Each structure stands twice: as structure tokens, then as C-alpha cells.
Amino acid sequence: MDSKNDQYNTILRALLPQDIFDYFEIIKVDVDDTSMDVYIDELNQPPKEYVSEKLISKGFYDSVAIQDFPIRERAVYLHVRRRKWLIESSGKVVSKTWNLATKGSRYTKGFATFLKELLG
């Protein structure tokens, strides 16, 4: 490995949901005695359904926290910032639709399935 960042990235890839690395960039990771907070931003790849439109990047929506599997007795929270774009011709704001969390919860799909099986 070339650097510590490469090593950290390899560890994070083993611990976090794979979908994150396909569509998001890890911005920052904070670890303390009780939690690990992973801050991720959506990559600048406009929605495919608007490829024929002139889109203007309008930054990000507010961050949303999603809880994932605990790691080494630390709660893990993914702080997700989704991008938004303005369709120049209509003034409509659009974004990609993501299904990182289970509907009606703030848990990743894998963690919610695990809890459901464990707790019934």
C-alpha cells in the first residue's frame, strides 16, 4: 500500500456497505469511545434520467444520519449528503433516489434486517 489513506480506505471498504463506495465519497471519519461517525457525500454524477437536460449543480441537501452495524462496541452512523441539481430550462430541482435506509427507519438495510431477525 502506498499510504496510510490507502490502508484506511481498505479497512473502511471491509466494514461499510459496498454501495457507499460506488456512489459516495468518504469525506471524514470521527471515532470516539462510543461511536464512529462516517461523513459521506454523493459523487457528482447527475441522475441518468436527466442526461438530455442542462443541469446546474446546486450543492447538497442537509445531511441525514443513518445507523449501521456497530463496530467494536461503537455505534456507527453514516452522515449522508445527497446532491441536488437544477434543470436550467424548467427551474425544477432534481436528485437521485437512494434506498440506503430501510423505509420508516434510520437504519441501513442490512442492519435493519439483522435487528428484525434478532428481535422478531
N, C-alpha and C positions, 0 to 999 in steps of 0.2 A: 504494500500500500504506500502511496506517495505521501500522505499527510494524515494528521490527526482527524481532520474533517472527513476524509475518506473512510477512516475507521469508524467514526461516529455514525456516518451515513449507513454503513454496512450493518451496524448494530440496530439502528432505528428501522431499517428495512426488514430485519428479522422479527421485530417486536410489534410493529404497527400494521394496520390493514394495508394490503398491497395497492388498493385503489388510490390511496393517497398519493403514491409516487407516480402514478400515471397522469394525474390531473392537477396536482398541487405541489407547491414548493414549500419546504420547511424553512421558516424564517428564523425561529428561535425556539430553544428548549430550556425551560426553567425547572430545576429539580430541587426539592427541599425534603425534609424528613417525612412528610406525609403525602406529597403529591408530585406528579410530573405534568407540567403544562407544555403542550406542543402547539406552537403557533404556525398555522399554515395558510398560505394564500393561493387562490386558484391561479393556474398558469394563464397567460394572456393568449388564449385560444378562443376566439368568438364562437358562438353557437353555430353549428353547421347549417341549421335551417335558415340562417340569415346570410349565407355566404354571398348571395347576389345583391345584398344591400350595402350601402356605405355606412359603416358603423364607426362611432366615436367612443373611445374608452372613457368611462365616467367614474373610474376608480372602483371602490368596493362598497358592498353593503356592510352594516355593522357586523362585528364578529359574533358567532354563535358557538357556545361551548357544548361539546358532545362528549359524554363519558365513555371510555373504552375499558378493556380488561385492566385490572390492577397489575402493576409490575413491582415485584419485590416489596409487597405490602404498601405500595404507594398508589393512591388513586391517580388515574391517567385521564387527562382532559385534553381533547383536541379543540383548539380555538380556530374555527374555520372562517375565513373571509372569502366570500364569493364575489366575483367581478360582475360589473354591470356595464352595458353598452347602450348608447343612444342611437336609434335608427335616424339618420340625418333627414330623410325625406318625410317621415311621419312624426318625429319627436317622441316616439314610443321608446321606453326603456326596457331592455330585454336582458336575460341572463340564461345560463344553462340550468337545467333541472338536475339536482343531485339527490340521491337516496342514500346518504351516508348514515343517517339515523333511522331507527325504527319508527314508523308512524305513531304519533301520540307520545313519544318519549324523547329523551335526550341521551339515548344510549346508541352505540354503534350496533349494527345488525347482529354481528357475531356475539357481542356481549349480551344483548337483549335475549337472543336465543338461548345462550348459556344460562342466564338467570331464570328464564321461563322453565327450562328443563330442570334446573336445580330446585326451584321454589314451587313449581306447578302452576 
